[in-house]
Amino acid sequence: MITSSKKMTTGLACLFLTMTALAHGPVKDSLVVLKGRLPSSYDQSKIQLFYLSDKGRVKDSAVIHDGAFEIKNYIHHIYKAFVSVDRPGEKGMKTNGDYKTVYLEPGQTFTITGADWKDVTIVGGAVQKDWQLFEKMTGSAIEEFGAVSTEKWNKSRAGDGAAAKVLEEKERSLRIRQHQLQDQFIKAHPSSFVSWDNVLERSEWMMDDDGLLAVFNSLDKKYRNTPTGASAKMRIVGGVNAGVGKTAPDFTAMDTLGRNITLSSLRGQYVLVDFWASWCGFCRAETPNIKKAWGKFKGKGLSIVSVSYDDSKDKWMQAIHEDKMPWLQISELKDMLHAPSAKEYGLSGIPMIMLLDPTGKIVAKNLRGEELQRKVAEALDGGGTHGTARRDL
């Protein structure tokens, strides 16, 4: 889920690039070595290493010969990297278990060994030791949460709303447990880069995580008192203020005719709020789902407002007409780094779609696809004030 202020998009999502590297520490590039030994059955396979540095995406590889391989890079910060193996003739998509995490440290050598890739161990560096402890404490909870989330998504896509709702409650309980275990590690290891990296990652995902601010404040000041730390805190505070069950932070933006529209003025019916931008391909890919909800529920208690983070009115208007979006459109004509509403909501990425009830409280967030349809249907079936959304295009 990555994008930069230059509005890049990738196949993961539209997120602002937040480095997992410290602003302090070594400034001169130092050698880091990743080597290993695997059974001869892996010969001619390719080891893939990739990570995101302050210079952009880095990808390197090495072919396994006689069971051995070695990759050398030069780095000046700690980076969270991922390693995988491509075997000759292998087909199909890789799963999370195919990627191994390694925290690259300047001047360190990392060794990968094992009889099978699924069970390899990676040794090297103090941060990697912390990661192994963190994974041992939290790994099973994360795996269980992921499995339930996948099952919920599949049930929702299949139109089995009742089953999806049951799984949603289980998912929420597992997320709380997952965060509790992560918090235990962080509070016991406030100086660990792994603790910092986990807080940073959670600040970007925009999930309800009410305890995260206290966990952030427990981190060593070498993390907190940095520009990246300040940005993370802003996202965390915004995420708490815009959590499910909270009243949506109010803001004012301009509609396509130049009129100022305040979010709270739409109260009295359910409101689907769509944070997007013309340059975000994933946002525009979600538009058909929003359009489907609009076609089914307009005039039946649902209003929709799309909030754009375009800084060009021409590009904003062009996208509206290209995608045929007939509901209310507003924008501050600022990108996400500078738009007040993005700060209020702690947004680190788009699309972000949330549902508000007639009083302005947030009912659900991070809505996508069939899950969006299900949540809107549930809300309106529960009884909402009927009304018609504005149309000013």
C-alpha positions as CSV (number, residue, x, y, z in Angstrom):
1,M,0.0,0.0,0.0
2,I,2.3,2.7,-1.1
3,T,2.3,6.0,-2.9
4,S,4.4,9.1,-2.6
5,S,3.6,12.8,-2.6
6,K,4.2,12.6,-6.3
7,K,1.0,10.5,-6.4
8,M,2.5,7.1,-7.4
9,T,0.4,4.0,-7.2
10,T,1.4,0.4,-6.9
11,G,-0.3,-3.0,-7.0
12,L,-0.7,-3.0,-3.2
13,A,-2.7,0.2,-2.5
14,C,-2.5,4.0,-2.4
15,L,-0.5,4.8,0.8
16,F,1.9,7.6,1.6
17,L,5.5,6.3,1.8
18,T,6.6,6.0,5.4
19,M,10.1,4.8,5.9
20,T,10.9,2.1,8.4
21,A,14.4,3.5,8.8
22,L,15.6,5.7,11.6
23,A,16.7,9.3,11.1
24,H,19.7,8.7,13.4
25,G,22.4,6.0,13.4
26,P,25.0,5.3,10.6
27,V,25.0,7.8,7.8
28,K,27.8,6.1,5.8
29,D,26.8,3.0,3.7
30,S,28.0,-0.2,5.3
31,L,28.0,-3.7,3.8
32,V,25.2,-6.1,4.7
33,V,25.4,-9.8,3.6
34,L,22.6,-12.3,3.2
35,K,23.8,-15.8,2.7
36,G,22.6,-19.3,3.2
37,R,22.6,-23.0,2.6
38,L,19.6,-25.0,1.5
39,P,19.3,-28.7,0.3
40,S,20.5,-29.5,-3.2
41,S,16.9,-29.8,-4.3
42,Y,16.9,-25.9,-4.3
43,D,19.8,-25.7,-6.8
44,Q,19.1,-23.2,-9.7
45,S,16.3,-21.6,-7.6
46,K,16.5,-17.9,-7.1
47,I,16.6,-16.1,-3.8
48,Q,14.7,-12.8,-4.0
49,L,15.4,-9.9,-1.6
50,F,13.4,-6.7,-1.6
51,Y,12.8,-3.8,0.7
52,L,11.9,-0.1,0.7
53,S,14.8,2.3,1.3
54,D,14.9,6.0,1.5
55,K,16.0,5.9,-2.1
56,G,13.1,3.8,-3.3
57,R,12.3,0.1,-3.8
58,V,15.4,-2.1,-3.7
59,K,15.3,-5.6,-5.2
60,D,18.2,-8.1,-5.4
61,S,18.6,-11.8,-6.1
62,A,21.0,-14.7,-6.2
63,V,20.9,-18.1,-7.9
64,I,21.5,-21.1,-5.6
65,H,24.5,-23.2,-6.6
66,D,25.5,-26.4,-4.7
67,G,23.0,-25.4,-2.0
68,A,24.6,-22.0,-1.3
69,F,23.8,-18.4,-2.2
70,E,25.0,-14.9,-1.2
71,I,23.6,-11.4,-1.7
72,K,25.6,-8.2,-0.8
73,N,24.1,-4.7,-0.4
74,Y,25.3,-1.4,1.1
75,I,22.9,0.3,3.5
76,H,23.1,3.1,6.1
77,H,19.8,2.4,8.0
78,I,17.9,-0.5,9.4
79,Y,15.4,-1.8,6.9
80,K,12.6,-4.4,7.2
81,A,13.2,-6.7,4.2
82,F,11.4,-9.7,2.7
83,V,13.1,-12.8,1.3
84,S,11.5,-15.5,-0.9
85,V,12.6,-18.3,-3.2
86,D,11.6,-18.8,-6.8
87,R,12.0,-22.5,-7.9
88,P,12.3,-23.5,-11.5
89,G,8.9,-24.3,-13.0
90,E,7.0,-23.0,-9.9
91,K,3.5,-21.8,-10.7
92,G,0.8,-20.0,-8.7
93,M,0.7,-17.0,-6.4
94,K,2.9,-16.9,-3.3
95,T,1.3,-16.7,0.1
96,N,2.4,-14.8,3.2
97,G,4.2,-17.9,4.4
98,D,6.5,-17.8,1.4
99,Y,8.0,-14.5,2.5
100,K,10.5,-14.4,5.3
101,T,11.2,-11.3,7.3
102,V,14.7,-10.0,7.9
103,Y,15.7,-6.8,9.5
104,L,18.8,-5.7,7.6
105,E,21.4,-3.9,9.7
106,P,24.4,-2.1,8.4
107,G,27.6,-4.1,8.9
108,Q,25.8,-7.4,9.7
109,T,25.8,-10.8,8.1
110,F,22.6,-12.8,8.0
111,T,22.5,-16.6,7.5
112,I,19.5,-18.6,6.2
113,T,19.5,-22.3,6.8
114,G,16.9,-25.1,6.8
115,A,15.8,-28.3,5.3
116,D,12.7,-26.7,3.7
117,W,12.0,-23.0,2.9
118,K,8.9,-23.0,5.1
119,D,11.0,-23.8,8.1
120,V,14.1,-21.8,7.5
121,T,15.8,-19.8,10.3
122,I,17.4,-16.4,9.8
123,V,20.3,-15.6,12.2
124,G,22.1,-12.3,12.4
125,G,21.9,-8.9,14.1
126,A,20.3,-7.8,17.4
127,V,17.1,-6.5,15.7
128,Q,16.5,-9.9,14.0
129,K,16.7,-11.6,17.5
130,D,14.0,-9.2,18.6
131,W,11.9,-10.0,15.6
132,Q,12.2,-13.7,16.3
133,L,10.9,-13.1,19.9
134,F,8.1,-10.8,18.6
135,E,7.1,-13.5,16.1
136,K,7.1,-16.2,18.7
137,M,4.8,-14.1,21.0
138,T,2.4,-12.9,18.3
139,G,2.7,-15.2,15.3
140,S,-0.2,-17.6,16.0
141,A,-2.6,-14.8,16.8
142,I,-1.7,-13.0,13.6
143,E,-2.2,-16.2,11.6
144,E,-5.6,-16.9,13.1
145,F,-6.7,-13.3,12.5
146,G,-5.6,-13.5,8.9
147,A,-7.5,-16.8,8.4
148,V,-10.7,-15.4,9.8
149,S,-10.4,-12.1,7.8
150,T,-10.0,-14.1,4.6
151,E,-13.0,-16.3,5.4
152,K,-15.1,-13.2,6.2
153,W,-14.1,-11.6,3.0
154,N,-15.0,-14.8,1.0
155,K,-18.4,-15.1,2.7
156,S,-19.1,-11.4,2.1
157,R,-18.2,-11.8,-1.6
158,A,-20.4,-14.8,-1.8
159,G,-23.4,-12.8,-0.5
160,D,-23.5,-14.7,2.8
161,G,-24.1,-11.7,5.0
162,A,-25.1,-13.6,8.1
163,A,-21.9,-15.7,8.2
164,A,-19.8,-12.6,7.4
165,K,-21.3,-10.8,10.3
166,V,-20.5,-13.6,12.7
167,L,-17.0,-13.7,11.4
168,E,-16.7,-10.0,11.8
169,E,-17.3,-10.2,15.5
170,K,-14.7,-13.0,15.8
171,E,-12.3,-10.9,13.7
172,R,-12.7,-8.0,16.0
173,S,-12.0,-10.1,19.1
174,L,-8.9,-11.6,17.5
175,R,-7.6,-8.1,16.5
176,I,-7.9,-7.0,20.1
177,R,-6.0,-10.1,21.2
178,Q,-3.3,-9.6,18.5
179,H,-2.8,-6.0,19.6
180,Q,-2.6,-7.0,23.3
181,L,0.3,-9.4,22.5
182,Q,2.0,-6.9,20.4
183,D,1.6,-4.2,23.1
184,Q,3.2,-6.6,25.7
185,F,6.3,-6.9,23.6
186,I,6.5,-3.2,22.9
187,K,6.2,-2.2,26.5
188,A,8.9,-4.7,27.5
189,H,11.2,-3.6,24.6
190,P,10.6,0.2,24.2
191,S,14.0,0.7,22.5
192,S,13.7,-2.2,20.0
193,F,13.4,-1.2,16.3
194,V,10.8,-4.0,16.0
195,S,8.6,-2.2,18.5
196,W,9.0,1.0,16.6
197,D,8.3,-0.7,13.3
198,N,5.1,-2.4,14.6
199,V,3.7,0.9,16.0
200,L,4.5,2.6,12.7
201,E,2.8,-0.1,10.7
202,R,-0.3,0.0,12.9
203,S,-0.5,3.7,12.6
204,E,-0.7,3.3,8.8
205,W,-3.5,0.7,8.6
206,M,-6.2,3.0,10.0
207,M,-7.8,0.3,12.0
208,D,-9.5,1.1,15.4
209,D,-6.6,0.8,17.8
210,D,-7.5,2.9,20.9
211,G,-4.6,1.7,22.9
212,L,-2.0,2.6,20.3
213,L,-1.4,6.1,21.5
214,A,-0.4,4.9,25.0
215,V,1.9,2.3,23.3
216,F,3.4,5.0,21.1
217,N,4.1,7.1,24.2
218,S,5.9,4.1,25.8
219,L,8.5,4.0,23.0
220,D,12.0,5.3,23.5
221,K,12.2,9.0,22.7
222,K,14.8,8.3,19.9
223,Y,11.7,7.1,17.9
224,R,9.1,9.4,19.2
225,N,11.1,12.6,18.8
226,T,11.7,12.3,15.1
227,P,9.7,13.7,12.1
228,T,8.5,10.2,11.3
229,G,7.4,9.8,15.0
230,A,5.5,13.1,14.8
231,S,3.7,11.9,11.7
232,A,2.8,8.6,13.2
233,K,1.4,10.3,16.3
234,M,-0.7,12.5,14.1
235,R,-2.2,9.5,12.3
236,I,-2.8,7.7,15.6
237,V,-4.6,10.6,17.2
238,G,-6.7,11.1,14.0
239,G,-7.5,7.4,13.9
240,V,-8.7,7.5,17.5
241,N,-10.8,10.6,16.8
242,A,-12.3,8.9,13.7
243,G,-12.9,5.4,15.3
244,V,-16.0,3.4,14.9
245,G,-18.6,4.7,17.4
246,K,-17.1,8.2,17.4
247,T,-18.7,11.2,15.9
248,A,-17.0,11.9,12.6
249,P,-14.7,14.9,12.8
250,D,-16.3,17.8,11.0
251,F,-14.7,19.7,8.2
252,T,-15.7,22.0,5.3
253,A,-14.7,21.7,1.7
254,M,-15.8,23.1,-1.7
255,D,-18.3,21.4,-4.0
256,T,-18.0,21.4,-7.8
257,L,-19.9,24.7,-8.0
258,G,-17.6,26.4,-5.5
259,R,-20.0,26.3,-2.5
260,N,-18.7,25.4,0.9
261,I,-20.2,22.2,2.3
262,T,-19.7,21.1,5.9
263,L,-19.9,17.3,6.6
264,S,-22.2,17.8,9.6
265,S,-24.8,19.5,7.3
266,L,-25.5,16.0,5.8
267,R,-26.8,14.6,9.1
268,G,-30.3,13.2,9.2
269,Q,-29.6,10.2,7.0
270,Y,-26.9,7.6,6.6
271,V,-23.9,9.0,4.8
272,L,-21.2,7.1,2.9
273,V,-18.0,9.1,3.0
274,D,-15.5,8.2,0.2
275,F,-12.0,9.7,0.5
276,W,-10.3,9.4,-2.9
277,A,-8.3,11.1,-5.6
278,S,-8.3,11.1,-9.4
279,W,-4.7,9.8,-9.4
280,C,-5.5,6.8,-7.1
281,G,-6.3,3.8,-9.3
282,F,-7.5,1.7,-6.4
283,C,-10.0,4.5,-5.4
284,R,-11.4,4.6,-8.9
285,A,-11.6,0.8,-9.0
286,E,-13.9,1.0,-6.0
287,T,-16.2,3.5,-7.6
288,P,-18.4,0.8,-9.2
289,N,-19.1,-0.5,-5.7
290,I,-20.1,2.9,-4.5
291,K,-22.2,3.4,-7.6
292,K,-24.0,0.1,-6.9
293,A,-24.9,1.3,-3.4
294,W,-26.0,4.6,-4.8
295,G,-28.3,3.0,-7.4
296,K,-29.8,0.7,-4.8
297,F,-30.3,3.0,-1.8
298,K,-30.5,6.6,-3.1
299,G,-33.8,8.1,-1.9
300,K,-34.0,5.3,0.7
301,G,-32.0,6.9,3.5
302,L,-28.5,7.0,2.0
303,S,-26.4,10.0,1.0
304,I,-22.9,9.8,-0.5
305,V,-20.2,12.3,-0.4
306,S,-16.8,11.8,-2.1
307,V,-13.9,13.8,-0.7
308,S,-11.1,14.3,-3.2
309,Y,-7.4,14.9,-2.4
310,D,-6.7,16.4,-5.8
311,D,-4.9,19.7,-5.8
312,S,-6.0,20.4,-9.4
313,K,-9.7,21.2,-10.0
314,D,-9.4,20.3,-13.7
315,K,-8.2,16.7,-12.9
316,W,-10.7,16.3,-10.2
317,M,-13.6,17.3,-12.4
318,Q,-12.3,15.2,-15.3
319,A,-12.3,12.1,-13.1
320,I,-15.8,12.8,-11.8
321,H,-17.2,12.9,-15.3
322,E,-15.1,10.0,-16.6
323,D,-16.3,7.8,-13.8
324,K,-19.9,9.2,-13.9
325,M,-20.2,9.9,-10.2
326,P,-23.6,11.7,-9.8
327,W,-23.5,12.1,-6.0
328,L,-22.1,15.0,-4.0
329,Q,-18.4,15.8,-4.7
330,I,-16.2,18.0,-2.5
331,S,-12.6,18.9,-2.2
332,E,-10.2,21.1,-0.3
333,L,-8.0,21.1,-3.5
334,K,-5.0,20.0,-1.4
335,D,-3.1,16.7,-1.5
336,M,-3.2,14.4,1.5
337,L,-0.1,15.9,3.0
338,H,-1.7,19.3,3.3
339,A,-5.5,18.8,3.5
340,P,-6.9,19.5,7.0
341,S,-9.5,16.7,6.7
342,A,-6.8,14.1,6.1
343,K,-5.0,15.2,9.3
344,E,-8.3,15.2,11.2
345,Y,-9.0,11.6,10.2
346,G,-5.4,10.4,10.5
347,L,-5.4,9.2,6.9
348,S,-2.2,7.6,5.6
349,G,-3.8,6.2,2.5
350,I,-6.8,6.0,0.2
351,P,-9.3,4.8,-0.6
352,M,-10.9,5.1,2.8
353,I,-14.7,4.6,2.8
354,M,-16.7,4.9,5.9
355,L,-20.4,4.9,6.9
356,L,-22.0,7.5,9.2
357,D,-25.3,7.1,10.9
358,P,-27.9,9.9,10.9
359,T,-26.4,11.5,14.0
360,G,-22.9,11.6,12.4
361,K,-21.4,8.7,14.3
362,I,-19.1,6.4,12.4
363,V,-20.8,3.0,11.9
364,A,-18.0,1.3,9.8
365,K,-14.8,2.1,8.1
366,N,-12.3,0.6,5.6
367,L,-15.3,-0.6,3.5
368,R,-14.7,-2.3,0.2
369,G,-16.6,-4.4,-2.4
370,E,-19.3,-6.6,-1.1
371,E,-18.5,-5.7,2.5
372,L,-19.5,-2.1,1.6
373,Q,-22.9,-3.4,0.2
374,R,-23.5,-5.5,3.2
375,K,-22.8,-2.8,5.7
376,V,-25.0,-0.3,4.0
377,A,-27.8,-2.8,3.6
378,E,-27.6,-3.7,7.3
379,A,-27.7,-0.1,8.4
380,L,-30.7,0.8,6.2
381,D,-32.6,-2.4,7.1
382,G,-32.1,-1.4,10.7
383,G,-34.0,1.8,9.9
384,G,-32.6,5.2,8.9
385,T,-34.0,8.5,8.1
386,H,-35.0,8.7,4.5
387,G,-33.6,11.4,2.3
388,T,-32.1,12.3,-1.0
389,A,-28.4,13.1,-1.5
390,R,-27.4,16.4,-3.0
391,R,-26.6,16.5,-6.7
392,D,-24.7,19.5,-8.0
393,L,-22.8,18.3,-11.1
